[in-house]
Amino acid sequence: MDASLRAGIALYNDGEHRAAHDPWEGVWLGLPDGTDDERFLHGLVQFTAAIHHARTRNWSGASGLAASAGDYLDGLASPYRGVDVAPLRRALATLAADPEVAERRRPPPIRHEGRVPGLADLRFEAAVEAAGALADEYDYDPAVVDRAAAFAREEIEAGERTLFTSTLLEFVAAAEHRGLVYRRLAEHVERREREFDDVAGLFETE
């Protein structure tokens, strides 16, 4: 859960409120109903959805989701899995009562282990989770991101931290240049796969 949790928090804190739920949802849907972890992730998913609806002026959706998210997070320890839950519960109560508060205040950050982490702070496995969510959000080819992550893992296993690892981390962190970095990432993937095809062809017989 740790990489998924960190990825969603970083996405949210960098303003990717809709994409933030993706890493959490993949874990949440596999948990038994009513467990603390299930309630925690369910609450975070609905929290980000409430913020998204408030930011897009869907007041009724924001209010309803805020109330529901508050119910899921109610009673959990704070911090829970390193997340400062108490401020989120207070923000949800305010949003449920007055969703238009989103026009007067910035969304509250999610603090994890005493910090407010963003995408540039993610380590590799959490960055891979975030990359998949960003690919879905902005219609990049998820297969390119998946292949880049596989090649990056090969680099890491070989004791390297070079082309694919650094470019994938840059894709996640460089919001203003993400499209350009994605094109570079896709070119690297295409080139590596072409190299594999060329080597495989050496051992084929007619």
Secondary structure in CASP SS format (residue, H / E / C, confidence):
PFRMAT SS
TARGET T0000
AUTHOR 0000-0000-0000
METHOD secondary structure of the structure
MODEL  1
M C 1.00
D H 1.00
A H 1.00
S H 1.00
L H 1.00
R H 1.00
A H 1.00
G H 1.00
I H 1.00
A H 1.00
L H 1.00
Y H 1.00
N H 1.00
D C 1.00
G C 1.00
E C 1.00
H C 1.00
R C 1.00
A C 1.00
A C 1.00
H H 1.00
D H 1.00
P H 1.00
W H 1.00
E H 1.00
G H 1.00
V H 1.00
W H 1.00
L C 1.00
G C 1.00
L C 1.00
P C 1.00
D C 1.00
G C 1.00
T C 1.00
D H 1.00
D H 1.00
E H 1.00
R H 1.00
F H 1.00
L H 1.00
H H 1.00
G H 1.00
L H 1.00
V H 1.00
Q H 1.00
F H 1.00
T H 1.00
A H 1.00
A H 1.00
I H 1.00
H H 1.00
H H 1.00
A H 1.00
R H 1.00
T C 1.00
R C 1.00
N C 1.00
W H 1.00
S H 1.00
G H 1.00
A H 1.00
S H 1.00
G H 1.00
L H 1.00
A H 1.00
A H 1.00
S H 1.00
A H 1.00
G H 1.00
D H 1.00
Y H 1.00
L H 1.00
D C 1.00
G C 1.00
L C 1.00
A C 1.00
S C 1.00
P C 1.00
Y E 1.00
R C 1.00
G C 1.00
V E 1.00
D C 1.00
V H 1.00
A H 1.00
P H 1.00
L H 1.00
R H 1.00
R H 1.00
A H 1.00
L H 1.00
A H 1.00
T H 1.00
L H 1.00
A H 1.00
A H 1.00
D C 1.00
P H 1.00
E H 1.00
V H 1.00
A H 1.00
E H 1.00
R C 1.00
R C 1.00
R C 1.00
P C 1.00
P C 1.00
P C 1.00
I C 1.00
R C 1.00
H E 1.00
E C 1.00
G C 1.00
R E 1.00
V C 1.00
P C 1.00
G C 1.00
L H 1.00
A H 1.00
D H 1.00
L C 1.00
R C 1.00
F H 1.00
E H 1.00
A H 1.00
A H 1.00
V H 1.00
E H 1.00
A H 1.00
A H 1.00
G H 1.00
A H 1.00
L H 1.00
A H 1.00
D H 1.00
E H 1.00
Y H 1.00
D C 1.00
Y C 1.00
D C 1.00
P H 1.00
A H 1.00
V H 1.00
V H 1.00
D H 1.00
R H 1.00
A H 1.00
A H 1.00
A H 1.00
F H 1.00
A H 1.00
R H 1.00
E H 1.00
E H 1.00
I H 1.00
E H 1.00
A C 1.00
G C 1.00
E C 1.00
R C 1.00
T C 1.00
L H 1.00
F H 1.00
T H 1.00
S H 1.00
T H 1.00
L H 1.00
L H 1.00
E H 1.00
F H 1.00
V H 1.00
A H 1.00
A C 1.00
A H 1.00
E H 1.00
H H 1.00
R H 1.00
G H 1.00
L H 1.00
V H 1.00
Y H 1.00
R H 1.00
R H 1.00
L H 1.00
A H 1.00
E H 1.00
H H 1.00
V H 1.00
E H 1.00
R H 1.00
R H 1.00
E H 1.00
R H 1.00
E H 1.00
F H 1.00
D H 1.00
D H 1.00
V H 1.00
A H 1.00
G H 1.00
L C 1.00
F C 1.00
E C 1.00
T C 1.00
E C 1.00
END
